[in-house]
Amino acid sequence: MSSSSYEQLRARLKEAEETIRALAEARADAVVTEQGVHLLRLHKTDLALREAQEALRESEERFRLAQSAAHLIAWDWDLRTDFITLCGQYTHLYGLTPERTTLTYGEWLSVIHPDDRKQVQAVIRETLERTHILDTEFRVRWPDGTTHWLLAKGKVFLDDSGRPIRALGVSGDVTERKQAEETLRASEERLKRAERIAHIGHWDWDIKTNRVFWSEETFRIVGRPQDYIPSYEESFEIVSPQNTVRVEQWVRDCLAEKRGNSIEVQIARTNGDLRTLTLTSEVLLDENGMPARMVGTCQDVTDSRRAQNEAFARQKLETMGTLANGIAHDFNNLLGGMLAQADLALVELAAGSHPEEELQRIRDVAIHGAEIVRQLMVYAGKESEDLDLIDVSRIIKEMVDLLKVSVSRHATLETDLDMDLPAVRANAAQLRQIVMNLVTNASEAIGDRDGVIRVTTGHVVIDRVAAISKGVTEGDYVQLEVSDTGGGIPLETQASVFDPFFTTKSAGRGLGLAVVQGIVRKLGGVIHLASEPGKGTLFQILLPSEARVGATAGPIRSAAEAARPSRKATVLFVEDEDPLRQAIAKMLRKKGFEVLEAANGGTAIDLLRANSDKIDAILLDMTIPGRSSGEVVAEASQVRPDSKVILTSAYSEEMVMATMSSPLIRGFIRKPFQLGDLLQTFRNVLSS
């Protein structure tokens, strides 16, 4: 073998070795790669497993946290074995120890409160047989005797044949919620009971949605069934027609002013029953300050108003009794004075003297009696008061004789009257009533002991400092004081002496100190009391005077001062009271009148027809027997249309004129009247 052939063979062998080595290396690389892929796959699977395990752990932790936060316990009820497995840390919800996680259905049922057991069994039967969804609440009783509320929710799973084989769910403690609901229910029940007792309901009007809510008592008050759905518009249907406009305006005012208010209205129930309600509202504003809701209450005050009216009626009767006692007392004094003066006049006449003074006093007492009657009419609301410029001192001076008769025989009446007082704007009868009440009270305070009653008047000027303590404005005042040396008024009683119906006596006197105070206040004045037990009592009255305008009281007109008629006139006088008619007719004849008398309406009409050509005026009483006064006036308009009628009555002019209307009526004079006033009335009417 040649060397060249050998080298060629060695080269091929070397090449073959390189190829074999390359193949071996490639095989090794392939094995390594295959193993790496397998290992990579194993690594990824392990990683996924670990991630799944971590997710499961996190899920279980979240479930555990959710259970912990919600106080839930999971349960699994195997219906084939009847075992219930409790999962979670709150096995104590059933009163069980943490170790007790499995129990039979019967054992579980025994934990249920006895009062709820039958209901729970019924729910479970319904769940297994029909709904397959459990949702119920029940009470459990723990071994320590305490009761707790649980909520149970779950689902029933079925096998291929549709039979229940398993139930899964959770239970939670809802005791706090049930207690809160019970507290709320009890609170609502108390509210309903309070509303029912007080006859107060509440309502809520949502202005934006126009929805109205009524409470249960509101439905009862307005007489609507509980299923009635109220609306804002329909709410006005229950209001009586005469109140509707007023209530609508009330609502508008509340919304415009953005604040609540109260109003009293009358409503009509569906059965026709009328009820009186007091509505009270409150306006709630939105974030823009605009009314969003209007809420309030409605109170049925029908019974209380009826009770108030009945109490007022009883009080009015008591007042009338008090008035009757006081007026009887005052009138007995007046009549006593008149009888005494009449007896004295008769004695004077028998002795050949002229009893002018006694007759004048009788006349003054009669005028006083008429003023008391008129004051009663004012008090009863039958007529208004006329205020004149009055001289207080002159009024009291005219009353002195009457007051002396009225006081106790143990009391001495003294007066210190300023006869140069400015006038006050008042009513003479009111002032007399004030003085009579205060003097009578002073007399009774003296009682059976000797004492002094002192009445003084004066003109005082109240400056700014004194005005504050006196409770008046600064200015000129007439001061009237009535004091006595009686036993005084205890301090604890002084605060009540001006209260209505308060008295320390067995019977009332006049209108009482409450009305005295009312009169003084109405005249713009004040009354003060100063008293000390054992040292007597002083009542001080301050009345605003007219000093700054220079006003003075007007004189009293007498019959002699009245002007005589300008010519002889014929008067038809229609009056059924014989003594009054005869006396007035006689006085008119003495003053130059020709008088025709009629005691009833029929006679008056006959006289009108027989003397139609000469009757100038008719003095006609409003209340006469037979044909009415209206018929007399109607007849006069036919037979003597130019005659002039003067009406007279014991009632006020306003009351009389409200019932009589005719162009013939030219004047009115109130009974009892003085002759001078009557003559002046005739002169005014006949000259017009």
C-alpha positions in Angstrom: 0.0 0.0 0.0 1.4 3.2 -1.0 1.8 6.0 1.3 -0.6 8.1 -0.6 -3.3 5.5 -0.3 -2.6 5.2 3.5 -2.9 9.0 3.9 -6.2 9.0 2.0 -7.5 6.2 4.2 -6.5 8.0 7.4 -8.2 11.1 6.1 -11.4 9.2 5.5 -11.2 7.5 8.9 -10.7 10.9 10.6 -13.6 12.3 8.6 -15.7 9.4 9.7 -14.7 10.0 13.4 -15.6 13.6 13.1 -19.0 12.6 11.6 -19.6 10.1 14.4 -18.6 12.6 17.0 -20.9 15.2 15.5 -23.7 12.7 15.5 -23.1 11.8 19.1 -23.0 15.5 20.1 -26.2 16.1 18.2 -27.8 13.1 19.9 -26.7 14.3 23.3 -28.0 17.8 22.5 -31.4 16.3 21.5 -31.7 14.3 24.7 -30.8 17.3 26.7 -33.4 19.4 24.9 -36.1 16.8 25.3 -35.4 16.5 29.0 -35.4 20.3 29.3 -38.8 20.6 27.7 -40.1 17.9 30.0 -38.6 19.7 33.0 -40.1 23.0 31.8 -43.5 21.4 31.5 -43.2 20.0 35.0 -42.1 23.4 36.3 -45.1 25.1 34.7 -47.5 22.6 36.0 -46.1 22.9 39.5 -46.3 26.7 39.3 -50.0 26.6 38.2 -50.7 24.2 41.0 -49.1 26.5 43.5 -51.0 29.5 42.0 -54.3 27.6 42.2 -53.5 26.6 45.7 -52.7 30.2 46.6 -55.9 31.4 44.9 -57.9 28.8 46.8 -56.3 29.9 50.0 -57.0 33.5 49.3 -60.6 32.7 48.4 -61.0 30.7 51.5 -59.5 33.6 53.5 -61.8 36.1 51.9 -64.8 33.8 52.6 -63.5 33.4 56.1 -63.2 37.2 56.4 -66.6 37.7 54.9 -68.1 35.2 57.4 -66.3 36.9 60.2 -67.5 40.4 59.1 -71.0 39.2 58.5 -71.1 36.8 61.5 -72.0 34.0 59.0 -71.8 30.3 59.4 -71.8 28.1 56.3 -73.7 24.8 56.5 -74.0 21.7 54.3 -77.0 19.4 54.8 -76.7 16.0 53.4 -80.3 14.9 52.9 -79.4 11.3 52.4 -77.6 11.0 55.8 -79.6 13.7 57.5 -76.3 15.2 58.8 -75.7 18.9 58.8 -72.0 20.1 58.7 -71.3 23.6 60.0 -68.4 25.4 58.4 -66.9 28.5 59.9 -65.8 29.9 63.3 -69.3 31.0 64.3 -70.8 27.7 65.4 -71.7 29.6 68.6 -74.5 31.2 66.6 -76.4 28.1 67.4 -75.1 28.0 70.9 -72.6 25.3 70.0 -69.0 24.9 71.0 -66.3 25.4 68.3 -65.6 21.6 68.3 -69.3 20.8 67.5 -69.5 21.1 63.8 -71.7 18.2 62.9 -75.3 17.5 64.0 -78.4 15.8 62.8 -81.4 17.6 61.5 -83.3 16.7 64.7 -80.5 18.1 66.8 -80.5 21.3 64.8 -84.2 21.6 65.1 -84.1 21.3 68.8 -82.0 24.4 69.0 -84.8 26.4 67.3 -87.0 28.4 69.7 -90.1 26.4 70.6 -92.4 29.2 69.4 -90.7 29.3 66.0 -90.2 25.5 65.5 -93.4 24.7 63.7 -93.0 27.7 61.4 -89.4 26.7 60.5 -90.5 23.1 59.8 -93.2 24.4 57.5 -90.7 26.6 55.6 -88.3 23.8 55.2 -91.0 21.5 53.8 -92.0 24.2 51.3 -88.3 24.6 50.3 -87.7 20.9 49.8 -90.9 20.2 47.9 -91.4 23.3 45.9 -89.2 26.4 45.9 -85.8 24.8 46.5 -84.7 28.2 47.8 -84.5 28.8 51.6 -84.9 32.3 53.0 -86.2 32.6 56.5 -85.6 34.2 60.0 -86.1 32.4 63.3 -85.0 32.5 66.9 -82.6 30.1 68.5 -82.3 29.4 72.2 -78.8 28.9 73.6 -78.0 26.6 76.5 -77.7 29.6 78.8 -81.4 30.5 78.1 -80.8 33.6 76.0 -82.6 34.1 72.7 -81.0 35.1 69.4 -82.3 35.8 65.9 -80.7 34.0 62.9 -81.2 34.5 59.2 -80.9 31.4 57.0 -80.4 31.4 53.3 -79.7 28.4 51.1 -80.3 26.3 48.0 -81.5 22.7 47.5 -79.7 20.5 45.0 -81.4 17.6 43.2 -80.2 14.3 41.7 -80.9 13.2 38.2 -84.4 12.0 39.2 -85.3 15.3 40.7 -85.0 14.3 44.3 -83.4 16.6 46.9 -80.1 15.2 48.0 -78.3 18.2 49.4 -78.8 21.8 50.7 -76.1 24.4 51.0 -76.3 27.8 52.6 -75.3 30.2 55.3 -76.8 31.5 58.6 -76.1 34.9 60.1 -76.9 36.6 63.4 -79.5 39.4 62.8 -80.3 39.9 66.5 -79.2 43.6 66.5 -81.3 44.3 63.4 -84.3 42.6 64.8 -83.9 44.5 68.1 -83.6 47.7 66.1 -86.7 46.8 64.2 -88.5 46.0 67.4 -87.4 49.3 68.9 -88.5 51.1 65.8 -91.8 49.2 65.8 -92.4 50.0 69.5 -91.5 53.6 68.8 -93.9 53.8 65.9 -96.6 52.1 68.1 -96.0 54.6 70.9 -96.2 57.4 68.3 -99.5 56.0 66.9 -100.8 55.6 70.5 -99.8 59.1 71.4 -101.3 60.5 68.2 -104.5 58.5 68.9 -104.8 59.8 72.4 -104.0 63.4 71.6 -106.0 63.3 68.3 -102.9 64.5 66.5 -101.8 63.1 63.1 -98.9 64.1 60.9 -98.5 64.6 57.2 -95.7 65.1 54.7 -96.0 66.8 51.3 -93.1 66.3 48.8 -93.5 69.5 46.8 -91.3 68.3 43.9 -93.1 64.9 43.4 -96.4 66.2 44.7 -96.7 63.1 46.9 -98.6 63.3 50.2 -98.1 61.0 53.2 -100.7 60.8 56.0 -100.1 59.0 59.3 -102.6 56.4 60.5 -104.2 59.0 62.9 -104.5 61.5 60.1 -106.6 59.0 58.1 -108.8 58.5 61.2 -109.2 62.2 61.8 -110.3 63.0 58.3 -112.5 59.9 58.1 -110.7 58.2 55.1 -109.8 54.5 54.9 -106.2 53.4 55.3 -106.0 52.4 51.6 -107.0 55.8 50.4 -104.1 57.5 48.5 -104.1 61.2 49.3 -102.8 63.9 47.0 -102.2 67.6 47.4 -105.2 68.6 45.3 -107.5 66.0 47.0 -106.5 67.2 50.4 -108.5 70.3 49.9 -111.6 68.3 49.2 -112.0 67.4 52.9 -111.9 71.1 53.9 -115.3 72.7 54.3 -116.1 75.1 51.3 -116.0 78.2 53.5 -112.5 77.4 54.6 -110.9 76.3 51.3 -109.7 79.7 50.1 -108.3 80.5 53.5 -106.3 77.2 53.7 -105.0 77.6 50.1 -103.8 81.1 51.0 -102.2 79.7 54.2 -100.2 77.2 52.2 -99.1 79.9 49.7 -98.0 82.2 52.6 -96.0 79.4 54.3 -94.1 78.6 51.0 -93.6 82.3 50.2 -92.2 83.0 53.6 -90.3 79.7 53.8 -91.5 79.0 57.3 -94.4 77.2 59.0 -97.5 78.5 60.6 -100.7 77.4 62.3 -104.3 77.6 61.2 -107.6 76.4 62.5 -110.1 75.0 59.9 -113.3 73.0 59.7 -113.4 69.8 57.6 -116.3 67.6 56.5 -116.0 63.8 56.7 -117.6 61.6 54.2 -120.4 60.8 56.6 -121.2 64.5 56.9 -119.6 64.9 60.4 -118.0 68.3 60.8 -114.7 68.4 62.7 -112.5 71.3 63.8 -108.7 70.9 63.1 -105.6 72.8 64.0 -103.0 72.5 61.2 -99.4 73.3 62.1 -96.7 73.2 59.4 -92.9 73.4 58.8 -91.2 74.2 55.5 -88.1 72.2 54.6 -85.7 73.7 52.1 -83.4 72.1 49.4 -79.8 72.8 48.8 -80.7 75.9 46.9 -82.8 77.3 49.7 -86.1 76.6 47.9 -89.1 74.8 49.6 -88.8 71.1 49.0 -91.2 69.6 51.5 -93.9 70.9 53.8 -94.5 68.7 56.9 -96.8 69.2 59.8 -99.4 68.0 62.1 -103.2 68.1 62.2 -105.0 68.0 65.6 -108.7 67.3 66.0 -109.7 69.9 68.5 -113.5 69.4 68.0 -114.1 67.9 71.5 -111.8 70.4 73.2 -113.5 73.3 71.5 -116.9 71.9 72.5 -115.6 71.5 76.0 -114.3 75.1 75.9 -117.6 76.4 74.7 -119.4 74.5 77.4 -117.0 75.8 80.0 -117.5 79.3 78.6 -121.2 78.9 78.9 -120.8 77.8 82.5 -118.5 80.6 83.1 -120.9 83.0 81.5 -123.6 81.7 83.9 -121.3 82.2 86.8 -120.5 85.7 85.5 -124.2 86.4 85.2 -124.7 85.3 88.8 -121.8 87.5 89.8 -123.3 90.4 87.8 -126.8 89.7 89.2 -125.5 89.8 92.7 -123.5 93.0 92.1 -126.2 94.8 90.1 -128.9 93.8 92.6 -126.6 95.2 95.3 -126.1 98.5 93.3 -129.8 98.8 92.3 -130.9 98.1 95.9 -128.7 101.0 96.9 -130.1 103.2 94.2 -133.7 102.3 95.0 -133.0 102.8 98.7 -131.7 106.2 98.0 -134.7 107.1 95.8 -137.1 105.9 98.4 -135.3 107.8 101.1 -135.3 111.0 99.0 -139.0 110.5 98.0 -140.0 110.1 101.6 -138.1 113.2 102.5 -139.7 115.1 99.6 -143.2 114.1 100.9 -142.2 115.3 104.4 -141.0 118.6 102.9 -144.3 119.0 100.9 -146.4 118.3 104.0 -144.4 121.0 105.8 -145.1 123.5 103.0 -141.6 123.4 101.7 -140.4 122.9 98.1 -138.4 119.6 97.9 -136.4 120.6 94.8 -133.1 119.2 96.2 -134.7 115.8 97.0 -136.3 115.6 93.6 -133.0 116.5 91.9 -131.3 113.7 93.7 -134.0 111.2 92.7 -133.5 112.3 89.1 -129.7 111.9 89.4 -130.1 108.4 90.9 -132.5 107.4 88.1 -129.9 108.6 85.5 -127.2 106.6 87.4 -129.4 103.5 87.2 -129.9 103.9 83.5 -126.2 104.2 83.0 -125.6 100.9 84.9 -128.1 99.2 82.6 -126.3 100.6 79.6 -123.0 99.4 80.9 -124.5 95.9 81.2 -125.5 96.1 77.6 -122.0 97.1 76.6 -120.5 94.3 78.7 -122.9 91.8 77.0 -121.7 93.0 73.6 -125.1 94.4 72.6 -123.8 97.9 71.8 -120.6 99.9 71.7 -119.4 102.4 74.1 -119.5 106.2 73.6 -116.6 108.0 75.1 -117.1 111.6 76.2 -114.9 114.2 77.9 -115.6 113.6 81.6 -114.8 115.5 84.7 -113.9 112.8 87.2 -114.2 115.0 90.3 -117.7 116.1 89.3 -118.8 112.5 88.7 -117.6 111.5 92.2 -119.2 114.6 93.8 -122.6 113.6 92.3 -122.1 110.1 93.7 -121.2 111.1 97.3 -124.7 110.8 98.7 -125.2 107.4 97.1 -121.8 106.2 98.2 -122.5 107.2 101.8 -125.7 105.1 101.7 -123.7 102.2 100.2 -120.8 102.0 102.8 -120.8 100.3 106.2 -122.2 102.2 109.1 -118.8 101.8 110.7 -117.1 103.5 107.8 -116.6 107.2 107.4 -116.4 108.4 103.8 -114.1 111.3 103.1 -113.4 113.0 99.8 -110.6 115.3 98.6 -111.6 116.3 95.1 -109.6 118.6 92.8 -112.5 120.6 91.2 -110.2 122.0 88.5 -109.2 118.8 86.8 -108.7 118.5 83.1 -111.1 116.2 81.4 -110.5 112.5 80.6 -112.0 110.7 77.6 -114.2 108.1 79.2 -117.7 106.8 79.8 -119.5 108.2 82.9 -121.2 104.9 83.7 -117.8 103.2 83.6 -116.2 105.7 86.0 -119.2 105.4 88.4 -118.8 101.6 88.3 -115.1 101.9 89.1 -115.7 104.2 92.0 -118.7 102.1 93.3 -116.7 98.9 93.2 -113.6 100.3 94.9 -115.6 102.0 97.6 -117.8 98.9 98.2 -114.6 96.8 98.5 -113.1 99.3 100.9 -116.3 99.2 103.0 -116.2 95.4 103.2 -112.5 95.6 104.1 -113.4 97.7 107.1 -116.2 95.4 108.1 -117.4 95.7 111.7 -114.5 97.9 112.8 -114.5 101.7 112.7 -112.5 103.0 109.8 -112.1 105.6 107.1 -112.6 105.4 103.3 -110.9 108.2 101.5 -111.5 109.2 97.8 -109.1 111.7 96.3 -108.5 113.1 92.8 -105.7 115.2 91.4 -103.8 116.2 88.3 -100.3 114.7 88.0 -97.6 115.0 85.4 -95.5 111.8 84.9 -92.0 112.3 83.8 -89.9 109.7 82.0 -88.3 108.2 85.1 -91.6 107.9 86.9 -93.3 106.6 83.8 -91.1 103.5 83.8 -92.1 102.6 87.4 -95.7 103.4 86.8 -96.0 101.4 83.6 -97.3 104.4 81.5 -95.9 106.9 79.0 -94.9 110.3 80.2 -97.5 113.0 80.2 -100.5 114.4 82.0 -102.8 112.2 84.0 -105.8 112.4 86.3 -105.2 110.5 89.4 -108.0 108.7 91.3 -107.2 107.1 94.7 -109.5 105.0 96.9 -108.0 104.0 100.2 -109.2 102.4 103.4 -108.0 101.7 106.9 -109.2 98.1 106.9 -107.2 94.9 107.5 -105.2 95.0 104.3 -104.6 92.3 101.7 -102.1 89.5 102.3 -99.1 89.5 100.0 -99.9 86.1 98.5 -103.4 87.3 97.6 -102.4 90.6 96.1 -101.2 88.9 92.9 -104.7 87.4 92.3 -107.1 90.3 93.1 -107.4 91.3 89.5 -108.0 87.7 88.2 -111.4 87.0 86.8 -113.9 85.5 89.3 -111.3 85.8 92.1 -113.0 86.9 95.4 -112.5 86.5 99.1 -116.2 87.3 99.7 -119.2 84.9 99.7 -120.9 86.9 96.9 -119.7 89.0 94.0 -119.9 92.8 93.9 -120.6 94.6 90.6 -118.3 93.5 87.8 -115.3 92.9 90.2 -111.8 94.1 90.2 -111.0 92.2 87.0 -113.5 94.3 85.1 -112.3 97.5 86.9 -108.8 96.8 85.6 -110.2 96.0 82.1 -112.0 99.4 82.0 -109.0 101.3 83.2 -106.8 99.6 80.6 -109.3 100.2 77.8 -109.2 103.9 78.7 -105.4 103.8 78.4 -104.7 104.0 82.1 -103.2 101.8 84.8 -104.3 100.7 88.2 -101.9 100.0 91.1 -102.4 98.3 94.4 -100.6 99.1 97.6 -101.5 97.1 100.7 -100.0 95.9 103.9 -101.8 93.6 106.4 -103.1 95.6 109.3 -102.4 99.0 107.6 -105.2 99.2 105.0 -105.3 99.2 101.2 -104.8 101.9 98.5 -106.0 101.6 94.9 -104.4 104.2 92.6 -105.8 104.8 89.1 -104.0 107.0 86.5 -106.1 108.0 83.4 -104.6 110.0 80.5 -106.0 113.6 80.6 -106.8 115.9 77.7 -104.9 118.8 79.4 -102.6 119.3 76.5 -105.5 120.0 74.1 -107.4 122.2 76.6 -110.5 120.0 76.6 -113.1 120.4 79.3 -116.0 118.3 80.2 -119.4 119.3 78.8 -122.2 120.6 81.0 -125.3 118.5 81.8 -128.3 119.8 80.0 -131.5 120.2 82.1 -135.1 120.4 81.0 -135.2 124.2 81.7 -132.2 124.9 79.5 -133.8 123.2 76.4 -135.1 125.5 73.8 -138.8 125.6 73.2 -140.1 124.5 69.8 -140.4 127.4 67.3 -144.1 126.8 66.8 -146.9 124.7 68.4 -146.6 121.1 66.9 -148.8 118.1 67.2 -147.1 114.9 68.3 -148.5 111.3 68.3 -146.8 109.5 71.2 -147.0 105.7 71.0 -146.0 104.0 74.2 -147.5 101.0 76.1 -146.1 101.9 79.5 -148.8 104.0 81.0 -146.8 105.8 83.7 -144.1 106.7 81.2 -146.5 107.8 78.5 -148.6 109.9 80.8 -145.7 111.7 82.4 -143.9 112.4 79.0 -147.2 113.6 77.4 -147.9 115.9 80.3 -144.4 117.4 80.2 -144.7 117.9 76.4 -148.0 119.7 76.8 -146.4 121.9 79.4 -143.8 122.8 76.8 -146.4 123.8 74.2 -147.0 120.6 72.3 -150.3 119.1 71.4 -150.0 115.4 72.2 -152.1 112.5 71.0 -151.5 109.3 73.1 -151.6 105.7 71.9 -150.9 102.6 74.0 -150.7 100.1 71.1 -150.2 99.9 67.4 -153.8 99.6 66.4 -154.8 102.8 68.3 -151.9 104.6 66.8 -153.0 103.7 63.2 -156.6 104.8 64.0 -155.3 108.2 65.3 -153.1 108.6 62.2 -156.1 108.1 59.9 -158.3 110.4 62.0 -155.7 113.2 62.4 -153.6 112.8 59.3 -153.9 116.5 58.4 -152.4 117.8 61.6 -149.8 115.3 63.0 -146.3 116.8 62.6 -144.2 114.2 64.4 -144.5 110.7 65.8 -142.6 109.6 69.0 -142.7 105.8 68.5 -141.6 103.1 70.9 -140.0 100.2 69.0 -141.7 97.4 71.0 -145.5 97.9 71.2 -148.4 95.5 71.5 -150.9 95.0 68.7 -149.9 96.3 65.3 -146.1 96.6 65.1 -144.1 99.8 65.0 -143.2 99.0 61.4 -146.8 98.9 60.4 -147.4 102.3 62.2 -144.5 103.8 60.1 -145.9 102.2 56.9 -149.4 103.7 57.6 -147.9 107.1 58.3 -146.1 107.1 55.0 -149.5 106.5 53.3 -151.7 109.0 55.2 -149.1 111.6 56.2 -146.0 111.2 54.0 -144.4 114.4 55.3 -144.6 113.4 59.0 -141.4 112.8 60.9 -140.8 109.8 63.1 -138.6 109.7 66.2 -137.9 106.2 67.4 -137.3 105.5 71.1 -136.2 102.3 72.8 -134.2 101.0 75.7 -132.0 99.3 73.1 -129.2 101.1 71.3 -129.7 103.1 68.2 -127.6 100.6 66.2 -129.8 97.7 67.1 -133.0 99.7 66.4 -131.9 101.1 63.0 -130.8 97.6 61.9 -134.4 96.5 62.1 -136.2 99.6 60.8 -135.8 101.5 57.6 -138.0 104.4 56.3 -137.4 107.9 54.9 -139.9 109.1 57.6 -137.4 108.2 60.4 -135.5 111.3 61.3 -134.3 110.7 64.8 -133.7 108.4 67.8 -133.6 108.9 71.5 -132.5 106.3 74.0 -134.6 105.4 77.1 -134.6 106.5 79.8 -134.2 110.1 78.5 -134.3 113.5 80.1 -137.0 116.0 79.0 -134.3 118.5 77.9 -132.8 115.9 75.5 -136.2 115.0 74.2 -137.1 118.7 73.5 -133.8 119.2 71.7 -134.5 116.2 69.6 -137.9 117.5 68.6 -136.5 120.9 67.8 -133.8 119.4 65.5 -136.3 117.1 63.7 -139.0 119.7 63.3 -136.6 122.3 62.0 -135.0 120.0 59.4 
